[in-house]
Amino acid sequence: MTAAPAPIDVGLRIDVDTLRGTRLGVPGLLRVLEKHGVAGTFYFSVGPDNMGRHLWRLLKPGFLWKMLRSNAASLYGLDILLRGTFWPGPIIADKAGDAIIAAAQHGHEIGFHAWDHHRWQTRVEQMSPEDMERSISRGCDALSGLLGQPIRTTAVAGWRATESTIEVKQALGFDYNSDCRGDSIFIPVVSGAEMAPQVPVTLPTYDEIIGIDGVDDSVFNERILDGIKPDALNVYTIHAEVEGIARVELFDRLLSLAAARGIRFRPLCELLQGVDIASLPRDRIQPRQMPGREGWVSWQGAA
């Protein structure tokens, strides 16, 4: 009798960028994840929701095309697209703290994403190390205050981390981070010094491939699952604003299809269990352009 193939572990990273995503998307995801018995790592933005200020980027052809092919107005909702544009953005942790607490109570790993997601994504290259430290510390303090526990992992907004970012995070003492795209867990090296492990994202997100090369909702799940590789690192990112609201049924089907293929989703911290840190590759984090995204993202590169 032929033995069943070994299950394939995939890290599930859940980014929560906005008030709408926290208030509406997180409860939707918690219901679906509980239905399938799946746990993941939630990375929360907790400060002002100023995401509507991205509208100026419509002047950039790459961003405009992304908004058009993903039908952003119906996907994200007009409140996200206008938030913080004509009035100060609300503080997410103050307005939707119950949803953040609920994610922890459901057994999910909780990490820090951003204080001001928009500002980090658009201004990180101009931020001083002191400014980065204030932003990260302020957000982690707000998040740990809600949960009554320290924050042990972070993931920068928009996969935009500079070498200064990595040094600042090292001084703050996180166990590991997920700041970049890549293909293996690795130790980043900055100015000759080794930093906390990075667990990079390996698979594309919904907004990166939808509407490209014939990918629509009818084939999206298969495209993601076909990209999962046995005997390799696999990390998939979803967004509460997408898979928790407008595409929650699509994500529900993804989990069913994954289980049928022997694919199991896990929090990122579990991917590090039993890993020999000394044997991990030593690499740099470098900026790179990638299809489906406007601007640069951080990428694992040879040291």
ZAFI-489316 format. One record per residue (C-alpha): residue number from 0; chain; x, y, z. Coordinates in steps of 0.2 Angstrom, whole numbers, plus 2048, in hexadecimal, padded with zeros to 3 digits. Each point is the difference from the previous one (the first is absolute). Layout:
BEGIN
+-----+--------+-----+-----+-----+
! num ! cadena !   X !   Y !   Z !
+-----+--------+-----+-----+-----+
! NUM !      A !   X !   Y !   Z !
...
+-----+--------+-----+-----+-----+
This chain:
BEGIN
+-----+--------+-----+-----+-----+
! num ! cadena !   X !   Y !   Z !
+-----+--------+-----+-----+-----+
!   0 !      A ! 800 ! 800 ! 800 !
!   1 !      A ! 807 ! 811 ! 7FB !
!   2 !      A ! 803 ! 80C ! 80E !
!   3 !      A ! 7F7 ! 810 ! 800 !
!   4 !      A ! 80B ! 80F ! 7FB !
!   5 !      A ! 807 ! 80A ! 80E !
!   6 !      A ! 7F6 ! 810 ! 804 !
!   7 !      A ! 807 ! 811 ! 7F9 !
!   8 !      A ! 801 ! 80E ! 80D !
!   9 !      A ! 7FC ! 811 ! 7FA !
!  10 !      A ! 802 ! 810 ! 80B !
!  11 !      A ! 7F1 ! 80A ! 800 !
!  12 !      A ! 803 ! 813 ! 803 !
!  13 !      A ! 7F1 ! 80B ! 802 !
!  14 !      A ! 803 ! 813 ! 7FD !
!  15 !      A ! 7F3 ! 80C ! 808 !
!  16 !      A ! 803 ! 811 ! 7F9 !
!  17 !      A ! 7F1 ! 80A ! 803 !
!  18 !      A ! 7F1 ! 804 ! 80C !
!  19 !      A ! 7F4 ! 7F7 ! 7F4 !
!  20 !      A ! 80B ! 7F1 ! 7FF !
!  21 !      A ! 801 ! 7FF ! 813 !
!  22 !      A ! 7EE ! 803 ! 804 !
!  23 !      A ! 7F8 ! 7F6 ! 7F2 !
!  24 !      A ! 80E ! 7F5 ! 7F8 !
!  25 !      A ! 807 ! 7F9 ! 810 !
!  26 !      A ! 7F0 ! 7F9 ! 806 !
!  27 !      A ! 7FC ! 7F8 ! 7EF !
!  28 !      A ! 811 ! 7F8 ! 800 !
!  29 !      A ! 7FF ! 7F9 ! 811 !
!  30 !      A ! 7EF ! 7F7 ! 7FC !
!  31 !      A ! 808 ! 7F8 ! 7F0 !
!  32 !      A ! 810 ! 7FC ! 809 !
!  33 !      A ! 7F7 ! 7F8 ! 80E !
!  34 !      A ! 7F5 ! 7F6 ! 7F4 !
!  35 !      A ! 80F ! 7F8 ! 7F8 !
!  36 !      A ! 80B ! 7FE ! 810 !
!  37 !      A ! 80D ! 80C ! 7FA !
!  38 !      A ! 80B ! 80C ! 809 !
!  39 !      A ! 80B ! 80E ! 7F9 !
!  40 !      A ! 80A ! 80F ! 804 !
!  41 !      A ! 7F7 ! 810 ! 801 !
!  42 !      A ! 80A ! 810 ! 7FD !
!  43 !      A ! 7F6 ! 80F ! 806 !
!  44 !      A ! 801 ! 813 ! 7FB !
!  45 !      A ! 7FB ! 809 ! 810 !
!  46 !      A ! 802 ! 813 ! 7FD !
!  47 !      A ! 7F7 ! 80C ! 7F5 !
!  48 !      A ! 7F8 ! 7F9 ! 7F1 !
!  49 !      A ! 806 ! 80C ! 7F2 !
!  50 !      A ! 7FE ! 7F4 ! 7F2 !
!  51 !      A ! 7F6 ! 80C ! 7F5 !
!  52 !      A ! 810 ! 80A ! 7FD !
!  53 !      A ! 806 ! 7F3 ! 7F4 !
!  54 !      A ! 7F4 ! 808 ! 7F3 !
!  55 !      A ! 80D ! 80C ! 7FB !
!  56 !      A ! 80A ! 7F0 ! 7F9 !
!  57 !      A ! 7F2 ! 7FF ! 7F3 !
!  58 !      A ! 80C ! 80B ! 7F6 !
!  59 !      A ! 80C ! 7F2 ! 7FF !
!  60 !      A ! 7FB ! 7F4 ! 7F1 !
!  61 !      A ! 805 ! 7F0 ! 80A !
!  62 !      A ! 7F5 ! 804 ! 80F !
!  63 !      A ! 7F2 ! 806 ! 7F5 !
!  64 !      A ! 800 ! 7F0 ! 7F6 !
!  65 !      A ! 800 ! 7F6 ! 810 !
!  66 !      A ! 7F1 ! 809 ! 807 !
!  67 !      A ! 7F7 ! 7FE ! 7EF !
!  68 !      A ! 804 ! 7ED ! 7FE !
!  69 !      A ! 7FB ! 7FC ! 812 !
!  70 !      A ! 7F0 ! 80A ! 7FF !
!  71 !      A ! 806 ! 809 ! 810 !
!  72 !      A ! 7F0 ! 80A ! 804 !
!  73 !      A ! 7F6 ! 7F0 ! 802 !
!  74 !      A ! 80E ! 7F6 ! 807 !
!  75 !      A ! 805 ! 80B ! 80E !
!  76 !      A ! 7F1 ! 80C ! 802 !
!  77 !      A ! 7FF ! 813 ! 7FE !
!  78 !      A ! 803 ! 803 ! 813 !
!  79 !      A ! 812 ! 7F8 ! 7FE !
!  80 !      A ! 803 ! 80A ! 7F0 !
!  81 !      A ! 7FC ! 810 ! 808 !
!  82 !      A ! 806 ! 7FD ! 812 !
!  83 !      A ! 80B ! 80E ! 807 !
!  84 !      A ! 7FE ! 80A ! 7F0 !
!  85 !      A ! 7F4 ! 80E ! 806 !
!  86 !      A ! 801 ! 7FE ! 812 !
!  87 !      A ! 80D ! 7F8 ! 80D !
!  88 !      A ! 800 ! 7ED ! 7FF !
!  89 !      A ! 7F9 ! 7F8 ! 80F !
!  90 !      A ! 80B ! 7F6 ! 80C !
!  91 !      A ! 7FD ! 7EE ! 7FC !
!  92 !      A ! 804 ! 7F8 ! 811 !
!  93 !      A ! 7F4 ! 80C ! 808 !
!  94 !      A ! 7F2 ! 7FD ! 7F4 !
!  95 !      A ! 801 ! 7ED ! 7FD !
!  96 !      A ! 80B ! 7F9 ! 80F !
!  97 !      A ! 7F3 ! 7F3 ! 803 !
!  98 !      A ! 803 ! 7F8 ! 7F0 !
!  99 !      A ! 813 ! 7FF ! 803 !
! 100 !      A ! 7FD ! 7F8 ! 811 !
! 101 !      A ! 7F4 ! 7F4 ! 7F8 !
! 102 !      A ! 80E ! 7FA ! 7F4 !
! 103 !      A ! 80B ! 7FC ! 80F !
! 104 !      A ! 7F2 ! 7F8 ! 809 !
! 105 !      A ! 7FE ! 7F4 ! 7F1 !
! 106 !      A ! 811 ! 7FA ! 802 !
! 107 !      A ! 809 ! 809 ! 7F2 !
! 108 !      A ! 811 ! 807 ! 801 !
! 109 !      A ! 800 ! 813 ! 801 !
! 110 !      A ! 80D ! 80C ! 7F9 !
! 111 !      A ! 803 ! 812 ! 7FC !
! 112 !      A ! 7FD ! 807 ! 7EE !
! 113 !      A ! 801 ! 813 ! 801 !
! 114 !      A ! 7FB ! 80F ! 80A !
! 115 !      A ! 7FC ! 80A ! 7F1 !
! 116 !      A ! 7FF ! 7F4 ! 7F1 !
! 117 !      A ! 7FF ! 80E ! 7F3 !
! 118 !      A ! 80F ! 80A ! 807 !
! 119 !      A ! 80B ! 7F1 ! 802 !
! 120 !      A ! 7FD ! 7FA ! 7EE !
! 121 !      A ! 802 ! 811 ! 7F8 !
! 122 !      A ! 80E ! 808 ! 80B !
! 123 !      A ! 80B ! 7F2 ! 807 !
! 124 !      A ! 80E ! 805 ! 7F5 !
! 125 !      A ! 800 ! 812 ! 808 !
! 126 !      A ! 7FE ! 7FA ! 812 !
! 127 !      A ! 80E ! 801 ! 80C !
! 128 !      A ! 804 ! 7F1 ! 80B !
! 129 !      A ! 7F9 ! 80A ! 80F !
! 130 !      A ! 7F0 ! 803 ! 7F7 !
! 131 !      A ! 7FF ! 7EE ! 7FB !
! 132 !      A ! 803 ! 7FB ! 812 !
! 133 !      A ! 7F2 ! 80C ! 807 !
! 134 !      A ! 7F4 ! 7F9 ! 7F3 !
! 135 !      A ! 803 ! 7EE ! 804 !
! 136 !      A ! 801 ! 802 ! 812 !
! 137 !      A ! 7F0 ! 80B ! 801 !
! 138 !      A ! 7F6 ! 7F2 ! 7F6 !
! 139 !      A ! 807 ! 7F2 ! 80A !
! 140 !      A ! 7FC ! 808 ! 810 !
! 141 !      A ! 7EE ! 803 ! 7FA !
! 142 !      A ! 7FE ! 7EE ! 7FB !
! 143 !      A ! 808 ! 7F8 ! 80F !
! 144 !      A ! 7F5 ! 80C ! 80B !
! 145 !      A ! 7F1 ! 7F9 ! 7F8 !
! 146 !      A ! 805 ! 7EE ! 801 !
! 147 !      A ! 80A ! 800 ! 811 !
! 148 !      A ! 80F ! 7F7 ! 7F8 !
! 149 !      A ! 810 ! 805 ! 7F7 !
! 150 !      A ! 801 ! 801 ! 7ED !
! 151 !      A ! 80D ! 7F3 ! 7FA !
! 152 !      A ! 7FE ! 802 ! 7ED !
! 153 !      A ! 7FE ! 80E ! 7F3 !
! 154 !      A ! 7FD ! 803 ! 7EE !
! 155 !      A ! 803 ! 811 ! 7F8 !
! 156 !      A ! 7F2 ! 808 ! 7F5 !
! 157 !      A ! 801 ! 7FC ! 7ED !
! 158 !      A ! 810 ! 7F5 ! 802 !
! 159 !      A ! 80A ! 810 ! 801 !
! 160 !      A ! 80F ! 7FE ! 80C !
! 161 !      A ! 811 ! 808 ! 7FF !
! 162 !      A ! 810 ! 7FA ! 808 !
! 163 !      A ! 7FD ! 80E ! 80E !
! 164 !      A ! 7EF ! 7F8 ! 803 !
! 165 !      A ! 807 ! 7EF ! 803 !
! 166 !      A ! 80D ! 808 ! 80C !
! 167 !      A ! 7F2 ! 809 ! 80A !
! 168 !      A ! 7F6 ! 7F0 ! 801 !
! 169 !      A ! 80F ! 7F7 ! 807 !
! 170 !      A ! 803 ! 80D ! 80E !
! 171 !      A ! 7ED ! 7FD ! 804 !
! 172 !      A ! 803 ! 7EE ! 803 !
! 173 !      A ! 7F3 ! 7F7 ! 7F5 !
! 174 !      A ! 801 ! 7ED ! 7FF !
! 175 !      A ! 7FE ! 800 ! 7ED !
! 176 !      A ! 7F9 ! 80B ! 7F2 !
! 177 !      A ! 7F7 ! 7FE ! 7EF !
! 178 !      A ! 806 ! 810 ! 7F7 !
! 179 !      A ! 804 ! 7FA ! 7EE !
! 180 !      A ! 7FD ! 7F4 ! 7F2 !
! 181 !      A ! 80B ! 7F1 ! 7FD !
! 182 !      A ! 802 ! 7EE ! 7FF !
! 183 !      A ! 807 ! 7FA ! 811 !
! 184 !      A ! 801 ! 804 ! 812 !
! 185 !      A ! 810 ! 80A ! 803 !
! 186 !      A ! 80B ! 80A ! 80B !
! 187 !      A ! 801 ! 812 ! 7F9 !
! 188 !      A ! 812 ! 808 ! 801 !
! 189 !      A ! 801 ! 813 ! 802 !
! 190 !      A ! 812 ! 808 ! 801 !
! 191 !      A ! 807 ! 7EF ! 804 !
! 192 !      A ! 7F4 ! 7FD ! 80E !
! 193 !      A ! 7F4 ! 7F1 ! 801 !
! 194 !      A ! 7EE ! 805 ! 804 !
! 195 !      A ! 7F0 ! 7F6 ! 805 !
! 196 !      A ! 7F9 ! 7F3 ! 7F4 !
! 197 !      A ! 7F5 ! 806 ! 7F2 !
! 198 !      A ! 7F2 ! 7F5 ! 7F9 !
! 199 !      A ! 7FD ! 807 ! 7EF !
! 200 !      A ! 7F0 ! 7FF ! 7F6 !
! 201 !      A ! 802 ! 7F4 ! 7F1 !
! 202 !      A ! 7EE ! 801 ! 7F7 !
! 203 !      A ! 7F7 ! 80E ! 7F8 !
! 204 !      A ! 7F2 ! 809 ! 807 !
! 205 !      A ! 7EF ! 802 ! 7F9 !
! 206 !      A ! 802 ! 812 ! 7FA !
! 207 !      A ! 811 ! 7FC ! 7F8 !
! 208 !      A ! 7FA ! 7F3 ! 7F3 !
! 209 !      A ! 7ED ! 803 ! 7FE !
! 210 !      A ! 7FC ! 806 ! 7EF !
! 211 !      A ! 811 ! 7FB ! 7F9 !
! 212 !      A ! 803 ! 7F2 ! 7F3 !
! 213 !      A ! 7EE ! 7FA ! 801 !
! 214 !      A ! 7FF ! 7FF ! 813 !
! 215 !      A ! 7EF ! 803 ! 807 !
! 216 !      A ! 7F6 ! 7F9 ! 80F !
! 217 !      A ! 7FC ! 7F0 ! 7F7 !
! 218 !      A ! 812 ! 7FB ! 7FF !
! 219 !      A ! 809 ! 80A ! 80E !
! 220 !      A ! 7FF ! 7F2 ! 80D !
! 221 !      A ! 808 ! 7F3 ! 7F4 !
! 222 !      A ! 80E ! 80D ! 7FB !
! 223 !      A ! 804 ! 802 ! 813 !
! 224 !      A ! 800 ! 7EE ! 804 !
! 225 !      A ! 80A ! 7FB ! 7F1 !
! 226 !      A ! 80E ! 80C ! 805 !
! 227 !      A ! 802 ! 7F6 ! 811 !
! 228 !      A ! 810 ! 7F6 ! 7FF !
! 229 !      A ! 803 ! 7F0 ! 80A !
! 230 !      A ! 811 ! 800 ! 80A !
! 231 !      A ! 801 ! 813 ! 7FF !
! 232 !      A ! 7FB ! 810 ! 80A !
! 233 !      A ! 7EE ! 805 ! 7FC !
! 234 !      A ! 7F8 ! 80F ! 808 !
! 235 !      A ! 7F0 ! 808 ! 7FA !
! 236 !      A ! 7F9 ! 811 ! 804 !
! 237 !      A ! 7EE ! 805 ! 800 !
! 238 !      A ! 7F8 ! 811 ! 805 !
! 239 !      A ! 7F2 ! 802 ! 80C !
! 240 !      A ! 7F9 ! 80D ! 7F4 !
! 241 !      A ! 7FF ! 7F4 ! 7F1 !
! 242 !      A ! 7FF ! 7EE ! 806 !
! 243 !      A ! 7F6 ! 805 ! 810 !
! 244 !      A ! 7F2 ! 80A ! 7F7 !
! 245 !      A ! 7FE ! 800 ! 7ED !
! 246 !      A ! 809 ! 7F0 ! 7FD !
! 247 !      A ! 7FC ! 7F6 ! 810 !
! 248 !      A ! 7F7 ! 7F3 ! 7F6 !
! 249 !      A ! 80F ! 7FE ! 7F4 !
! 250 !      A ! 80C ! 7FE ! 80F !
! 251 !      A ! 7F4 ! 7F3 ! 808 !
! 252 !      A ! 801 ! 7F6 ! 7F0 !
! 253 !      A ! 813 ! 801 ! 800 !
! 254 !      A ! 801 ! 7F8 ! 811 !
! 255 !      A ! 7F5 ! 7F2 ! 7FB !
! 256 !      A ! 80A ! 7FD ! 7F0 !
! 257 !      A ! 810 ! 801 ! 80A !
! 258 !      A ! 7FB ! 7F3 ! 80C !
! 259 !      A ! 7FB ! 7F4 ! 7F2 !
! 260 !      A ! 812 ! 802 ! 7F9 !
! 261 !      A ! 808 ! 7FC ! 811 !
! 262 !      A ! 805 ! 813 ! 803 !
! 263 !      A ! 7FE ! 806 ! 812 !
! 264 !      A ! 802 ! 813 ! 804 !
! 265 !      A ! 809 ! 804 ! 810 !
! 266 !      A ! 806 ! 810 ! 80A !
! 267 !      A ! 811 ! 806 ! 7FA !
! 268 !      A ! 808 ! 7FD ! 811 !
! 269 !      A ! 7FD ! 7ED ! 7FE !
! 270 !      A ! 80A ! 800 ! 7F0 !
! 271 !      A ! 80F ! 805 ! 80B !
! 272 !      A ! 7FD ! 7F1 ! 80C !
! 273 !      A ! 80F ! 7F4 ! 800 !
! 274 !      A ! 80A ! 80B ! 7F3 !
! 275 !      A ! 812 ! 800 ! 803 !
! 276 !      A ! 804 ! 813 ! 800 !
! 277 !      A ! 812 ! 7FD ! 7FD !
! 278 !      A ! 7FD ! 7F7 ! 7F0 !
! 279 !      A ! 7F5 ! 80E ! 7F9 !
! 280 !      A ! 807 ! 809 ! 7F1 !
! 281 !      A ! 807 ! 812 ! 803 !
! 282 !      A ! 7F8 ! 80C ! 7F4 !
! 283 !      A ! 7FD ! 812 ! 7FD !
! 284 !      A ! 7EF ! 809 ! 7FE !
! 285 !      A ! 800 ! 80A ! 7F0 !
! 286 !      A ! 7F4 ! 80B ! 7F7 !
! 287 !      A ! 7F9 ! 7F8 ! 7F0 !
! 288 !      A ! 7F1 ! 804 ! 7F4 !
! 289 !      A ! 7F4 ! 7F2 ! 7FE !
! 290 !      A ! 7F1 ! 7FC ! 7F4 !
! 291 !      A ! 7EF ! 805 ! 806 !
! 292 !      A ! 807 ! 80E ! 80C !
! 293 !      A ! 803 ! 812 ! 7FE !
! 294 !      A ! 811 ! 805 ! 807 !
! 295 !      A ! 80D ! 7F6 ! 809 !
! 296 !      A ! 7FF ! 7F2 ! 80D !
! 297 !      A ! 80D ! 7F8 ! 80B !
! 298 !      A ! 807 ! 7F0 ! 7FA !
! 299 !      A ! 80C ! 7F2 ! 806 !
! 300 !      A ! 810 ! 802 ! 7F7 !
! 301 !      A ! 812 ! 7F8 ! 801 !
! 302 !      A ! 80A ! 808 ! 80E !
+-----+--------+-----+-----+-----+
